[in-house]
Structure formats: structure tokens, C-alpha cells
Amino acid sequence: MAQRKVPVDQILDTLYQMYPDAHCELNYTTPFELLIATILSAQCTDKRVNEITGPLFQKFNKPEHFIHLTQEELEEHIKGLGLYKNKSKNILETCRILYEKYNGEVPQTHAELEALPGVGRKTANVVLSNAFGVPAIAVDTHVFRVANRLGLAKSDNVDEVERQLMKRIPREKWSDAHHWLIWHGRRVCAARNPKCDVCPLREMCTYAQAEAKKSRTPSTAAKQTKRTAAK
């Protein structure tokens, strides 16, 4: 059987129509604030991070503000988030490096960003894309799930999913597609109980079509019951 051709352009056009105003939902006013917010967002919702960074950034919004804090003092400000002890340690070390090596500015390359404590490729992509306008596709849990379900990517490896998306999606749409996929994952294509029945992408979606086929195929138990009843 020939492999199904994924209608990439149609999927992207539909996502744009669904989420024309999609954007980063972390609150920030500077590249530094976005960097800190993204570090804090690991295994946390953007909503919860915003609740913490609102009062935090009113007091501390530059590297030089943070480096005078002890780890315990910073922990008190962010203890409402998961992994707050490790995040506190990483943030303070990152702020020290930014202050001493980059004059308090956030660097603008993958290599420099990923060398900072607590910063991986996803965080670097978020910062480069949203703060500096560099085309990038940050693969978080929503992008990973939705991309695989739609057939835009096929891999259980985050880095490979990013590579496949970058290959299939035009470079000028990378950053927008990142936001579209996140918004779709949060609003329609949930990890559990995705709303396939109301999703405008269901006819193009590999996952939705497979699930629909399952529902149309009688189960083995049902077939056995039917055969028994016929005897």
C-alpha cells in the first residue's frame, strides 16, 4: 500500500486560520525575562509560570538583580513551581555568566545559549525565535505530540522531530508553526481525549483517520459474539 502523502501546506493553512493570533503565552518584556521564564517553564504550565514571574520580575528583571540573591532566597520566590531548587541554582549561575561574560545581555546564538545552565535546545529556540526573531521550531510536549499525530513528523526523538519539521515546513513559517502546534495541542489535540470530532484537521490527520478506522472496524470479541449467535 502506498504511503499516505501528508498535505503539509493545507495543514499549515488550516492551523493559521484556526489560530491567526497565536503567540508565546509566557509573559515577558525583555529577552532576559523570556529566558528566565522559559527556564522556569520546564514541567510547568505557562499560566503557573506567569503567576510566579509577575511579582518576581517586578523586583528582579536583570542579571545583576539576581546575582545578589542566595539560592535559598530565590527559592522562596519560585517555590510554587516544580523543580524549583534545581531551577534556582541554574538561574543564579546563568545570571552570573550573563553578567560577567555578556555584560548582562542575552546571547543570540544556539551555542552560547545552550552553554548556559538550565538551557537546552528547546529553551534556546524559544528565546531566539520570540526575543530575536530568528526562525526556529521549539519542540515541547505539545509540538511533539501534535506533529506526530498530524503526520508532520514521525519519531519518538525530540531532536529528530525538530529536524523533520524544519525539513517539511518552509523556514519563514517555522516560528509561526511552532505557536500554531502549541495552541492546537492546548485547545484541541490534548494528550488524553483529543477533540477529533470537532477538529478541522481531522480529514488530514494521520491519528484521527487511524482512530476513525478503528471505530469502524468490528472488534474480535464482537465478531466472535456474532458468529456464536448465528449458530
C-alpha angles and dihedrals in degrees: 000000000000115000114255113256111232112228095223097170093048092049092050093047091051093048090051091051090050096046110022091154098045112147143150107297095204111102115236141140102195137034088251093055090049091050092052093043091051092050088051092048095071107124090351134099120253089237092058092044090053090053089056100040094048095074092026095060092046087066103027123026104142133059091246089058093056101044092069091059124091117230089251092053093051090046089060090059097048104028090114088074129077118258089016095154094056092041091053091053093048095046094051092049091046091050091051091053093046091050097045101035106027103031090248094305127123112245119238105218132083093235095053094044095047090051089065117096112261094015120116131168094279093054091045090052092049092052096043093047101043103030101035105022095241111153108249142145112221109200111214126162093281096048090046094051099041095043091053093045094049091047093242086124136011115201142097090220118091095212092049091050089054091050092049093048092049089052096048101038121066111252093239089060099047097099095042092046089053090058094042092054092047093049091047091050092051097043107032116358099058121175090245123037100001113201096242092151092066099031116117088210097058095103090053097039121104092205096047092048092049091049091048090051090052091053091052094049115084113237121245089248092052091050091050091050090050092050092048092050091051093058 
